[in-house]
Amino acid sequence: METNTEDYGPRDIVGYGRFPPDPQWPGGAKIAISLVLNYEEGSRDVNMESLYEVRSVVTRTACRNHPFLTTQYGSRSGVWRILRLLEKHKIPCTAYAVGQALEMNPEVGEALKEGGHEFASHGWRWIDRSAWTVGEEEDIVRKTIRAIAKASGGPPKGWYYGMVGTKASPRSRALVARVFREENIPLEYWCDDYSDDLPHWVPMPGGKADEGLLVVPYSLDCNDYKNATYQAFITPDHFAQYLIAAFDELYQEGIDGSPKMMSVGLHCRIVGRPARLAGLRKFIEYAQAKEGVWFARRDEIAQHWKDRFPYQPPSTAAA
């Protein structure tokens, strides 16, 4: 049987065009909101550990010699503050979970599972994988799947690598898809994409001609990582106002008959700080006060899309 190419292929700069589909969100919701909690603490290369709070005065040597200055705040304190906020407001999130980080702090995995949150893969470690061979990366993908299955009770349904600048990026989507096939695990969706406000299909890399891979886009603008570099004080209202502005525009599009999804990227060591959490709290309370707002896990969004818009191979869709 004919199989799909493993290459990304030409860029699709057209997308849905002028008239995107109505996603028909559950309950007639005007917007779907995906809160994504990146759990990475303890998985980073020591030379990449974020000293964003004091970067102008702390050297890389200090980072290596004093790791307690870096990201541990997220795993020791920030993650619990964020999870308490989500529990209070009864909001599920998707955790972009790094395998090694889960193994280093199993209690976080337990809390995510108990809270009904989703585990999507964020790789094994937050490091540049450019030097890895294909075989090494395949082994690490398997290792990541096992770590997430141990923490959550099942393999991840979705995958987000991030680190868009790595030289390994062009091969990784097909490589991950191949490993999932070999392990007889369905890869339900892919998130290394920032190109749209709605999910969309691509041919499953290396899969059968009638198989598709759903892309659930992520966001780098509605993302607390904007605070990951040293800067003068900014208020929590800046984060809240930006999220609220994005929400208002997308919500109005939903009212006008063209609902969208909104992704919000969160990091335990960043928005988990007390002042920054205040901005997230303000946004959540604002959004929950509106009618027709669906806070959803990414696997829920993916399943909803598949039910209403099954994959059509390019030749079929064009017919």
C-alpha positions, 0 to 999 in steps of 0.5 A: 500500500502507498505510504506518505512521505516522511518529509514536511513538504512545502509550506502551506501558507493558505490554510483554511483561507477566508472561510475557516470551518465552524469547529462546533465546540461542545455546547455551542461554545464561542471559544475553546481555551487550552491551558498548557503547563510545561513541566520541565524542572530538572530536565534542562542542560545546566548551561541552559538553566534559566537565570532570567530573574538575575541574568544581568549579574550571574554568570554561567559558572555561577549557574553550574555551581549553584543550581539552586538559583535556577529552575527548582522554584518551579518544582518546589513551589510554583507547580503547586500554586498553579495546580491549586488555582486550576483546582479552585476553578475546576479547569483541566490543563494539558501538561507538556511533560518532560520524561526526566522531570516526571521521574525526578519528582513523581509527586507532580505526576501523581497530582496531575493524574489526580487532578484529571489533567492530560499528559502530553509529551515534551520529550525526555529532556529540555536539551538541544537534540541536534547531535543525536543520531536517529537511533539515539532519538528513537530510543529516547522517544521510547524512554519518554513514552515509558516515563509518561505511561508510568506517571499517568497510567497510559502513553501520551496522546500528543507530542510537543518538542519545542526548541524550534531552532534545533537542527533535528526539528525537520526529522523529528515529527516523522521519527516520533510517528514511526516510533509510535507505530512500532510501539502500536500506540496511536499518535493522536496529535502533534503540537509543534506548530504555531500557524493557526487558531484551529486544528488542521490535518497533515498526512501521517508521516510515513503512514498509510495514504489514508492516515492523517496526523492532527495538528493542534497548534500551540502559541508563543505569544500568549505564553508566560515565557515572555518573562523568561529573560531578564527585564525591569519589573512588569506587573501581573496586569500586563500578562492578564491584559494581553491574554484578555485582549486575545480572548476578547478578539477570539470570543467576538469571532465566535459570536460572529459565527467563526469560533476559534481556540486559544492556547496559553503556555505556562511554566511552573518557574515563571507564572508560578511566582506569586505576582505572576500567578495573579495575572493568570488568575485575573484572566481565568476569572475574566474568561469564566465570567463569560458564557460559552467558554470551553476550557479543554484539554488538548486531547479533548480538542483533538478528539472533538475535531476528529469526530466532526472533521475526519481526515481526508487525504489530499487527493480525496479533499481535492476531488 
